[in-house]
Amino acid sequence: MKLNSFGEELLKYVILFFFIYSVLYIFPFPLNSFTPLYFFERIFHQNTWHVIVPWFAETFLNNPDAYHVQNTGSGDTLYDFVRCLLIGILSFILCTVIFLLFRRKINSNKLIYIGGQYIRYYLIFVLLTYGIIKVFKLQFGEPYLIRLVTPFGEMSPMGLAWNYMGFSKTYTVFAGWSETIAAILLIFKRTRTLGAVLSFGVMLNVFMMNISYDIPVKQFSLHLCVFSAFLILIDGKRLLNVFILNRDVSKIEYVKPFSKKWKNYTLQIAKFLFIIVFVVLKLISTIRRQDMYGDLGPKHELYGIYELNEFQLNHIKRPARLDDSLQFKRLIFDRPELVYLQKMNDEGVYYVAETDTVAQKIYLKERDSSKVGFFDYKMKPESNIYEFEGIFKGDSIYFKTERKGREDFLLNNRGFHWISKYPFNR
C-alpha cells in the first residue's frame, strides 16, 4: 500500500472514530433539548450508562467507586471519566469493525457533513443555554453576604472564581453575550465558521478557568473545545489560505442534503422551528427563575449583616473574646427563611428563621424542624442599631448589633471610574 493511500485510509478511520465518539457522547441530544423531554434523558442514562459504567468499572478497573451515580453538580466525578473512557473504547471497537467490513463504502465527506451538523446544533444548544443564564445573571449571582465577611484565604478556588464573576454584572453579561453570539453565528451557513472560531475562543477560556480554579466541569468544557475545533477544521484549508498563505479562495458551494427542493425547504423550516422554540422556552424558563434565584431572587426580611457590639448570656454581660465559643460575633440574614449565626471563634451554622415582622419576632429551628429558640428584636429610630432578646438553646440571651448592608463594603461602593489619579489597588 502506498504511503499516500495509507494516509487516506488512516484519515478515513480517524474521521469514522470521531463521528462515532461524538454521537455516543452527545446523544440523547436533541431529545433532551426541551424541559418536557428531560425525562427521556433520565430514562436513557438510567438504562444505559448508569448500568454499563459501574459494571465496567468493577469488572475491568476493579474500582467500585464508579457505582456512585448521583447528580452532585460536578461533571468531573469518577463516573464521568469512566464513561468517557468507555465511550472511547466502544468507539474504537465499533469503528474497527465497521472499517474492516465496509471500508470501501465509507464516505468521509458524508461523515464530516452529518457529524458537523450534529455537533453544530449541539454547540448551539449548549452555548445558548449557558449564554442566556449569564445574560440574565443566573449562573453567577452576586456574592452572598457571608462571602463579604469570609477571609480571602478561606475561599476555595472555585468559590473565588464564582464570586469574582458574580460581583461584576457587566463582565458576566459580556461573557453571556459572547456565548450567545457564537451560537447565533453557528446557526447560519455563511457565518458558521466565524461562530466556530468564536465558540472555540470562548470555550477555551472557560476550560482554562475550570482548570485554573478547580471548577469540576473540566472534561465537558474540553469536549466543547474539541467540537468547536472540529468545525473550524472543516474549513481549515480555506482559513489557512486566507490568514496565513495569503491565497485566493473560491466561493463555497453548499451541498444540499436532498435532491428535491421541498425536502430541503422542509428541513430548513424544521431547523429554525427547533431553534426558535428552544430559545423561546429557554427565555421563559430563565425569566421565571429570576424570581427564585440570582440577583433578583427573594431576600430575607432583615437582609443584612448584624455585627454584635454587646452580648449578655443569662443576664450576664460577656466581654468579647476570640476564644469564646458561646458568644455571637454576627448574624447574617441573606436567603429567605435562613439565618447564619457566627460565633467569636468564626464557627457558624445556618438555622431556619421564621420571621414575623409585625410582631418583630424570629423563631429559630434546626434543619430537622426541632426548635432552637426565639428572638424579639427592635430597631432604634434613625439608626442601624438593632437589639435582640430571647431564648437560645435554653439560655436567656441579649445582644445589641449594628446592621451593615451590601452597600457598606468597599467592594460594592467603590464604583467605576474612567479617570483615576492613582491606582486604587487594595
HELIX and SHEET records of a PDB file:
HELIX    1   1 LEU A    3  ILE A   26  1                                  24    
HELIX    2   2 THR A   35  LEU A   37  5                                   3    
HELIX    3   3 TYR A   38  ASN A   47  1                                  10    
HELIX    4   4 TRP A   49  PHE A   60  1                                  12    
HELIX    5   5 PRO A   64  TYR A   67  5                                   4    
HELIX    6   6 LEU A   78  PHE A  102  1                                  25    
HELIX    7   7 ARG A  103  LYS A  105  5                                   3    
HELIX    8   8 SER A  108  VAL A  135  1                                  28    
HELIX    9   9 LEU A  145  LEU A  148  1                                   4    
HELIX   10  10 PHE A  152  GLU A  154  5                                   3    
HELIX   11  11 PRO A  157  PHE A  167  1                                  11    
HELIX   12  12 LYS A  169  ILE A  187  1                                  19    
HELIX   13  13 LYS A  189  THR A  191  5                                   3    
HELIX   14  14 ARG A  192  SER A  212  1                                  21    
HELIX   15  15 LYS A  218  ILE A  234  1                                  17    
HELIX   16  16 GLY A  236  PHE A  243  1                                   8    
HELIX   17  17 LYS A  261  ARG A  289  1                                  29    
HELIX   18  18 ARG A  406  ASP A  408  5                                   3    
HELIX   19  19 LEU A  410  ASN A  413  1                                   4    
SHEET    1   A 9 ILE A 316  LYS A 317  0                                        
SHEET    2   A 9 GLY A 304  LEU A 313 -1                                        
SHEET    3   A 9 PHE A 328  PHE A 333 -1                                        
SHEET    4   A 9 LEU A 338  LYS A 343 -1                                        
SHEET    5   A 9 GLY A 348  ASP A 356 -1                                        
SHEET    6   A 9 LYS A 361  LYS A 365 -1                                        
SHEET    7   A 9 LYS A 371  MET A 379 -1                                        
SHEET    8   A 9 ILE A 385  PHE A 392 -1                                        
SHEET    9   A 9 ASP A 395  LYS A 404 -1                                        
END                                                                             
